[in-house]
């Protein structure tokens, strides 16, 4: 292993919940002899020894006979546990001092502090999870929206693993047929002519679909940068607060109130969005405000989409058009204050001007003050962000750059196999298909270089 501290079966422990005041805290233990070791620290050792797998035992954690906390201990018997080993999870009261006291007692009593990702690593090496499921654990922890969590949960449930297995079967069946043809040819001159590439064509199609899924899955994992821009008093801060459903930004009729930028994660139709509220765009002699304006312009250049707010009562001015014409990122033009009685003729781009805004993707009408039109805004921005991506959940999707690389390598091998089958002998095809199987084996962990494993599990928190 890349991490020499990993020692399978050695009893380990870690705090599995946040070290902050809470109703409950959990300390997790795993490894050979875990139940025996912990029973020496438990007020009811016989009950713990007799407990069946997947049961709870009530008692006290004791330090030389002194009670530390009243707990419920979840008992798991190998191999029916998360790691495939003996496990106990100590459910105690959630005060940091209590949780730390139990953890320190375990470390003094024969348990070792778990390394990052070591519980999930043990699940992997004990056959309880392949690498796609192991990576999905961290994806769920890092998810920002229900949709991103749901997609990761699909991989944790095994949909990607099952898809890879089905593709591998298509390849293996083809190799088996080739081996039969090579060993028992009816007519050696016509071996290549009799080759049936239908399974490989199906495998190529499914691998292509997986490779294409990465861009969309990455969007749901990493999120998008969306920047609110516009003139002063267009309503950017009001919209920022309305989307977040809290008063994060100061709202005022005084121009130049927002000088620095604010940011927060939010949900746009399931897409995680890192939303930025920026200073109003205008000419100013105030040095600090001018710096804020420059920051707004800079942020817009790095955005995945720009929401440009316009006061629908005032309409577009020359400064608005200059910014929009020079914008290099997708723009959604947001007409604000449409709840006003005077809303109407100014809420549109002047005739002949729209074609000058080359990055204009859509227009929406809202009232940030009253929350009108926000649902349409979310869906519009989502369509802009996902344009050209395979984001519909009709198949399994890949969840990491490592998986993408393995899928693309397998796809290249399968395509080459189809190509050479038309001009060369079938033993050349077999080599390509074996390379494709190896690439897919790396994806699921059947073939697992140490540096790959070290990279994956080092990103986990200690309790996972």
C-alpha positions as CSV (number, residue, x, y, z in Angstrom):
1,X,0.0,0.0,0.0
2,X,1.0,3.6,-0.6
3,X,0.2,4.3,3.0
4,X,2.4,2.0,5.2
5,X,0.3,2.9,8.3
6,X,-2.6,0.9,7.1
7,X,-2.5,-2.5,8.8
8,X,-5.5,-4.6,8.0
9,X,-7.3,-6.4,10.9
10,X,-5.4,-4.3,13.6
11,X,-7.9,-2.8,16.0
12,X,-8.5,0.8,15.1
13,X,-10.8,3.6,16.4
14,X,-11.9,7.1,15.4
15,X,-14.5,9.7,16.2
16,X,-17.1,9.4,13.5
17,X,-19.1,12.6,14.3
18,X,-18.3,16.2,14.3
19,X,-16.4,17.2,17.5
20,X,-18.9,19.9,18.5
21,X,-21.7,20.0,21.1
22,X,-24.5,17.7,20.0
23,X,-27.2,15.3,21.3
24,X,-25.1,12.3,20.3
25,X,-21.5,11.4,19.4
26,X,-20.2,8.2,17.8
27,X,-16.8,6.5,18.2
28,X,-16.2,3.8,15.7
29,X,-14.0,0.7,16.2
30,X,-13.0,-2.1,13.9
31,X,-10.6,-5.0,13.6
32,X,-9.8,-8.4,15.0
33,X,-10.5,-8.7,18.7
34,X,-12.5,-5.4,18.8
35,X,-15.3,-6.8,20.9
36,X,-13.0,-8.5,23.4
37,X,-10.9,-5.3,23.7
38,X,-13.8,-3.0,24.3
39,X,-15.5,-5.4,26.7
40,X,-12.7,-4.7,29.2
41,X,-13.9,-1.1,29.2
42,X,-17.6,-1.8,29.4
43,X,-19.9,-2.3,32.4
44,X,-21.6,-5.4,30.9
45,X,-18.8,-7.4,29.3
46,X,-20.8,-10.7,29.2
47,X,-23.8,-9.1,27.5
48,X,-21.4,-7.6,24.9
49,X,-19.8,-11.1,24.3
50,X,-23.2,-12.7,23.9
51,X,-24.6,-10.0,21.6
52,X,-25.5,-11.0,18.1
53,X,-24.5,-9.0,15.1
54,X,-26.4,-5.9,14.3
55,X,-27.7,-5.4,17.9
56,X,-27.5,-2.8,20.5
57,X,-26.2,-3.2,24.1
58,X,-26.8,-0.7,26.9
59,X,-24.2,0.0,29.5
60,X,-21.5,2.4,30.8
61,X,-17.9,3.1,29.5
62,X,-15.6,2.6,32.4
63,X,-12.0,3.8,33.0
64,X,-10.6,1.7,35.9
65,X,-14.1,1.3,37.3
66,X,-14.9,5.0,37.0
67,X,-17.9,5.8,34.8
68,X,-17.2,8.0,31.8
69,X,-20.6,7.9,30.1
70,X,-23.8,6.0,29.6
71,X,-23.9,4.6,26.1
72,X,-25.5,2.3,23.6
73,X,-23.1,0.1,21.8
74,X,-23.9,-1.2,18.3
75,X,-22.3,-4.6,17.8
76,X,-21.4,-5.9,14.3
77,X,-20.0,-9.4,13.7
78,X,-17.7,-10.2,10.8
79,X,-18.3,-10.4,7.9
80,X,-21.6,-8.6,8.2
81,X,-20.3,-5.1,8.9
82,X,-19.3,-2.1,7.0
83,X,-15.6,-3.1,7.0
84,X,-16.2,-6.9,6.9
85,X,-14.5,-7.1,10.3
86,X,-15.7,-7.1,13.9
87,X,-17.0,-3.6,14.8
88,X,-18.5,-1.7,17.6
89,X,-19.9,1.8,17.4
90,X,-20.2,3.6,20.7
91,X,-23.2,6.0,20.8
92,X,-22.5,8.4,23.6
93,X,-23.6,11.9,24.6
94,X,-22.3,14.4,22.1
95,X,-20.3,16.8,24.3
96,X,-16.7,17.1,22.9
97,X,-15.1,16.3,26.3
98,X,-17.1,13.1,26.6
99,X,-16.4,11.9,23.1
100,X,-12.7,12.7,23.4
101,X,-12.5,10.9,26.8
102,X,-13.8,7.7,25.2
103,X,-11.5,8.0,22.2
104,X,-8.5,8.6,24.4
105,X,-9.4,5.6,26.6
106,X,-9.6,3.4,23.6
107,X,-6.2,4.6,22.4
108,X,-4.7,3.7,25.8
109,X,-6.4,0.3,25.8
110,X,-5.0,-1.4,22.6
111,X,-6.7,0.5,19.7
112,X,-4.8,2.5,17.2
113,X,-6.0,5.9,15.8
114,X,-7.5,5.2,12.3
115,X,-5.9,6.8,9.3
116,X,-7.9,8.9,6.8
117,X,-10.3,6.6,4.9
118,X,-9.1,3.5,6.7
119,X,-12.6,2.1,7.5
120,X,-13.6,2.4,3.9
121,X,-10.3,1.0,2.8
122,X,-10.9,-2.1,4.9
123,X,-14.4,-2.4,3.4
124,X,-12.7,-2.4,0.0
125,X,-10.0,-5.0,0.7
126,X,-12.5,-7.2,2.5
127,X,-14.8,-7.3,-0.6
128,X,-17.5,-5.2,1.0
129,X,-17.2,-2.4,-1.6
130,X,-15.4,-1.8,-4.9
131,X,-13.6,1.4,-5.7
132,X,-16.6,3.0,-7.3
133,X,-18.6,2.5,-4.2
134,X,-15.7,3.6,-2.0
135,X,-15.4,6.9,-3.9
136,X,-19.1,7.4,-3.7
137,X,-18.9,7.6,0.1
138,X,-16.8,10.7,-0.1
139,X,-19.0,12.1,-2.9
140,X,-22.1,11.9,-0.6
141,X,-20.2,13.6,2.2
142,X,-19.2,16.4,-0.2
143,X,-22.5,16.8,-2.0
144,X,-24.2,20.3,-1.9
145,X,-27.7,19.5,-3.2
146,X,-30.2,16.6,-3.0
147,X,-29.6,15.9,-6.7
148,X,-25.8,15.6,-6.3
149,X,-26.3,13.4,-3.2
150,X,-28.8,11.2,-5.1
151,X,-26.4,10.7,-8.0
152,X,-23.6,9.7,-5.6
153,X,-26.0,7.4,-3.8
154,X,-26.7,5.6,-7.1
155,X,-23.0,4.8,-7.4
156,X,-22.8,3.7,-3.7
157,X,-25.8,1.4,-4.4
158,X,-23.7,-0.1,-7.3
159,X,-25.3,1.2,-10.5
160,X,-21.8,2.1,-12.0
161,X,-20.3,-1.2,-10.8
162,X,-23.2,-3.1,-12.5
163,X,-22.8,-1.1,-15.7
164,X,-19.1,-1.9,-15.8
165,X,-19.7,-5.6,-15.2
166,X,-22.2,-5.7,-18.0
167,X,-19.7,-4.0,-20.4
168,X,-17.0,-6.4,-19.3
169,X,-19.3,-9.4,-20.0
170,X,-19.7,-8.2,-23.6
171,X,-15.9,-8.0,-24.0
172,X,-15.3,-11.4,-22.2
173,X,-17.9,-13.1,-24.4
174,X,-16.2,-11.7,-27.5
175,X,-12.8,-12.9,-26.3
176,X,-14.2,-16.4,-25.6
177,X,-15.7,-16.6,-29.1
178,X,-12.4,-15.5,-30.6
179,X,-10.5,-18.1,-28.7
180,X,-12.9,-20.8,-30.0
181,X,-12.4,-19.6,-33.5
182,X,-8.6,-19.6,-33.1
183,X,-8.4,-23.0,-31.5
184,X,-11.0,-24.7,-33.7
185,X,-11.3,-22.9,-37.0
186,X,-13.5,-24.5,-39.7
187,X,-11.6,-22.5,-42.4
188,X,-8.5,-20.7,-41.3
189,X,-8.6,-18.4,-44.2
190,X,-12.0,-17.1,-43.2
191,X,-11.5,-16.5,-39.4
192,X,-11.7,-12.7,-39.6
193,X,-14.6,-12.8,-42.0
194,X,-16.7,-14.9,-39.5
195,X,-15.9,-12.5,-36.6
196,X,-19.1,-11.1,-35.0
197,X,-18.4,-7.6,-33.6
198,X,-21.9,-6.8,-32.4
199,X,-21.0,-7.2,-28.7
200,X,-18.0,-4.9,-29.2
201,X,-20.2,-2.3,-30.9
202,X,-22.6,-2.5,-28.0
203,X,-19.7,-2.1,-25.5
204,X,-18.3,0.9,-27.4
205,X,-21.7,2.6,-27.3
206,X,-22.1,2.1,-23.5
207,X,-18.5,3.2,-22.8
208,X,-19.0,6.3,-24.9
209,X,-22.2,7.1,-22.9
210,X,-20.2,6.7,-19.6
211,X,-17.4,8.9,-20.9
212,X,-19.9,11.6,-21.9
213,X,-21.6,11.5,-18.5
214,X,-18.5,12.9,-16.7
215,X,-19.0,16.5,-17.7
216,X,-22.5,16.5,-16.2
217,X,-21.6,14.5,-13.2
218,X,-18.7,16.8,-12.5
219,X,-21.1,19.8,-12.6
220,X,-23.3,18.2,-9.9
221,X,-20.3,17.3,-7.8
222,X,-18.2,20.5,-8.0
223,X,-21.0,23.0,-8.7
224,X,-20.9,26.1,-10.9
225,X,-19.8,29.7,-10.4
226,X,-22.7,32.1,-11.0
227,X,-22.0,35.8,-10.6
228,X,-24.7,38.5,-10.0
229,X,-23.8,41.7,-11.9
230,X,-25.6,44.9,-12.8
231,X,-25.8,48.6,-12.1
232,X,-26.2,50.0,-8.6
233,X,-29.7,49.6,-7.2
234,X,-30.7,47.0,-9.8
235,X,-31.6,44.6,-7.0
236,X,-28.6,42.2,-6.9
237,X,-28.4,42.0,-3.1
238,X,-32.2,41.7,-2.8
239,X,-32.0,38.7,-5.2
240,X,-29.0,37.2,-3.4
241,X,-31.0,37.3,-0.1
242,X,-34.2,35.9,-1.8
243,X,-32.3,33.0,-3.3
244,X,-30.6,32.2,0.1
245,X,-33.8,32.8,2.0
246,X,-31.9,34.9,4.6
247,X,-30.6,38.4,5.0
248,X,-27.0,37.9,4.1
249,X,-26.4,41.1,2.0
250,X,-27.2,44.7,3.1
251,X,-30.1,46.1,1.0
252,X,-30.3,49.9,0.7
253,X,-31.4,52.6,-1.8
254,X,-28.1,54.3,-1.3
255,X,-25.9,53.7,-4.3
256,X,-22.6,51.9,-3.6
257,X,-23.8,50.0,-0.5
258,X,-22.2,46.7,-1.7
259,X,-18.5,47.3,-2.1
260,X,-17.0,43.8,-1.6
261,X,-18.4,40.5,-2.9
262,X,-20.4,37.9,-0.9
263,X,-20.7,34.3,-1.8
264,X,-22.8,31.3,-0.8
265,X,-23.8,27.8,-2.0
266,X,-27.3,27.4,-3.2
267,X,-29.5,25.0,-5.2
268,X,-30.6,25.9,-8.8
269,X,-32.9,23.0,-9.8
270,X,-30.5,20.4,-8.2
271,X,-27.3,22.0,-9.6
272,X,-25.0,23.2,-6.8
273,X,-24.2,26.8,-7.5
274,X,-21.6,29.0,-5.8
275,X,-23.4,32.4,-6.1
276,X,-21.6,35.7,-5.9
277,X,-23.2,39.1,-5.1
278,X,-21.0,41.9,-6.4
279,X,-20.6,45.6,-6.2
280,X,-22.8,47.7,-8.6
281,X,-21.2,48.6,-11.9
282,X,-20.8,52.4,-12.2
283,X,-18.1,55.1,-12.5
284,X,-17.1,56.3,-9.0
285,X,-14.3,58.3,-7.3
286,X,-14.5,56.2,-4.2
287,X,-11.3,54.2,-4.2
288,X,-12.8,51.2,-2.2
289,X,-16.0,51.1,-4.3
290,X,-14.0,51.3,-7.5
291,X,-12.0,48.3,-6.4
292,X,-15.2,46.5,-5.7
293,X,-16.4,47.3,-9.3
294,X,-13.1,45.8,-10.7
295,X,-13.6,42.7,-8.5
296,X,-17.1,42.3,-10.0
297,X,-15.7,42.4,-13.5
298,X,-12.9,40.0,-12.7
299,X,-15.3,37.5,-11.1
300,X,-17.6,37.6,-14.1
301,X,-14.7,36.6,-16.3
302,X,-14.2,33.4,-14.3
303,X,-18.0,32.6,-14.0
304,X,-19.8,29.6,-15.6
305,X,-22.8,32.0,-16.0
306,X,-23.5,35.7,-15.4
307,X,-26.8,36.9,-14.1
308,X,-27.0,40.5,-15.3
309,X,-29.8,42.3,-13.4
310,X,-31.5,45.3,-14.9
311,X,-34.0,47.6,-13.2
312,X,-37.0,47.0,-15.6
313,X,-38.3,50.5,-14.8
314,X,-35.0,52.2,-15.9
315,X,-34.2,49.8,-18.8
316,X,-30.8,49.2,-20.3
317,X,-28.3,52.1,-20.5
318,X,-25.1,52.5,-22.5
319,X,-22.9,51.2,-19.5
320,X,-25.1,48.0,-19.4
321,X,-24.6,47.4,-23.1
322,X,-20.9,47.9,-22.9
323,X,-20.5,45.3,-20.2
324,X,-22.9,42.8,-21.9
325,X,-21.2,43.2,-25.3
326,X,-17.8,42.5,-23.8
327,X,-18.9,39.6,-21.6
328,X,-17.1,36.4,-22.5
329,X,-19.3,34.0,-20.4
330,X,-22.9,32.9,-20.8
331,X,-25.3,35.7,-19.8
332,X,-28.8,35.4,-18.5
333,X,-30.5,38.9,-18.6
334,X,-32.7,39.3,-15.5
335,X,-35.3,42.0,-15.6
336,X,-36.1,42.9,-12.0
337,X,-38.9,44.8,-10.3
338,X,-41.6,43.5,-12.7
339,X,-44.1,43.7,-9.8
340,X,-44.2,47.5,-10.2
341,X,-47.2,49.1,-11.8
342,X,-44.9,51.0,-14.1
343,X,-43.3,47.8,-15.4
344,X,-43.6,47.4,-19.2
345,X,-41.9,49.2,-22.1
346,X,-38.4,49.5,-20.7
347,X,-38.1,45.8,-19.8
348,X,-36.7,44.8,-23.2
349,X,-33.6,45.1,-25.2
350,X,-33.8,48.0,-27.7
351,X,-34.4,47.0,-31.3
352,X,-31.3,45.9,-33.1
353,X,-29.2,45.6,-29.9
354,X,-29.8,42.0,-28.9
355,X,-27.4,40.6,-31.6
356,X,-24.6,42.7,-30.1
357,X,-24.8,40.6,-26.9
358,X,-23.1,37.5,-28.3
359,X,-23.1,35.5,-25.0
360,X,-26.8,36.2,-24.3
361,X,-28.5,32.8,-23.6
362,X,-31.8,33.7,-22.0
363,X,-34.0,36.4,-20.5
364,X,-36.2,36.1,-17.4
365,X,-38.5,38.5,-15.5
366,X,-38.5,38.5,-11.7
367,X,-39.3,40.5,-8.6
368,X,-36.5,40.0,-6.1
369,X,-38.5,41.9,-3.5
370,X,-41.6,39.7,-3.7
371,X,-39.9,36.5,-4.8
372,X,-41.7,36.3,-8.1
373,X,-40.2,34.3,-11.0
374,X,-37.5,32.6,-9.0
375,X,-38.5,29.2,-10.0
376,X,-38.3,30.1,-13.7
377,X,-34.9,31.7,-13.0
378,X,-33.5,28.5,-11.4
379,X,-34.7,26.4,-14.3
380,X,-33.3,28.9,-16.9
381,X,-29.9,29.0,-15.3
382,X,-29.9,25.2,-15.0
383,X,-30.5,24.8,-18.7
384,X,-27.7,27.3,-19.5
385,X,-25.3,25.5,-17.2
386,X,-26.2,22.0,-18.5
387,X,-26.4,22.9,-22.2
388,X,-24.7,20.2,-24.3
389,X,-24.2,17.9,-21.3
390,X,-25.5,14.4,-20.7
391,X,-27.2,15.1,-17.4
392,X,-30.4,13.1,-17.7
393,X,-30.3,10.2,-15.2
394,X,-31.2,7.4,-17.6
395,X,-27.9,5.5,-17.0
396,X,-25.0,5.2,-14.6
397,X,-22.5,8.0,-14.5
398,X,-18.9,8.2,-13.6
399,X,-18.0,10.0,-10.5
400,X,-14.3,11.0,-10.7
401,X,-11.5,12.0,-13.1
402,X,-9.8,8.6,-12.3
403,X,-12.9,6.8,-13.5
404,X,-13.1,8.9,-16.6
405,X,-9.5,8.1,-17.5
406,X,-10.1,4.4,-17.1
407,X,-13.3,4.5,-19.2
408,X,-11.7,6.5,-22.0
409,X,-8.8,4.0,-22.0
410,X,-11.2,1.1,-22.3
411,X,-13.1,2.9,-25.0
412,X,-10.0,3.5,-27.0
413,X,-9.0,-0.2,-26.8
414,X,-12.5,-1.4,-27.9
415,X,-12.5,1.0,-30.8
416,X,-9.1,-0.2,-31.9
417,X,-10.2,-3.8,-31.6
418,X,-13.1,-3.2,-33.9
419,X,-10.9,-1.5,-36.4
420,X,-8.1,-4.1,-36.5
421,X,-10.6,-7.0,-36.7
422,X,-11.3,-5.9,-40.3
423,X,-7.7,-6.1,-41.4
424,X,-5.7,-8.3,-39.1
425,X,-5.9,-11.8,-37.5
426,X,-8.1,-12.2,-34.4
427,X,-5.2,-12.7,-32.0
428,X,-4.5,-9.0,-32.4
429,X,-8.0,-8.2,-31.4
430,X,-7.6,-10.3,-28.2
431,X,-4.7,-8.1,-27.0
432,X,-6.8,-4.9,-27.3
433,X,-9.7,-6.5,-25.5
434,X,-7.5,-7.7,-22.6
435,X,-6.2,-4.1,-22.3
436,X,-9.8,-2.9,-22.2
437,X,-10.6,-5.4,-19.4
438,X,-7.5,-4.2,-17.4
439,X,-8.7,-0.6,-17.7
440,X,-12.1,-1.5,-16.4
441,X,-10.5,-3.6,-13.7
442,X,-8.6,-0.5,-12.5
443,X,-11.9,1.4,-12.4
444,X,-13.6,-1.0,-10.0
445,X,-10.4,-2.0,-8.1
446,X,-9.8,-5.5,-9.4
447,X,-6.5,-4.1,-10.7
448,X,-5.3,-1.6,-8.1
449,X,-1.9,0.2,-8.2
450,X,-0.9,1.3,-4.7
451,X,-0.5,5.0,-5.7
452,X,-4.1,5.0,-6.9
453,X,-5.4,3.5,-3.6
454,X,-3.3,6.0,-1.6
455,X,-4.7,8.9,-3.6
456,X,-8.3,7.8,-3.2
457,X,-8.4,7.1,0.5
458,X,-6.2,10.0,1.6
459,X,-9.1,12.4,0.8
460,X,-11.5,10.8,3.3
461,X,-12.0,12.0,6.8
462,X,-10.6,10.0,9.7
463,X,-13.9,8.4,10.8
464,X,-14.6,7.0,7.3
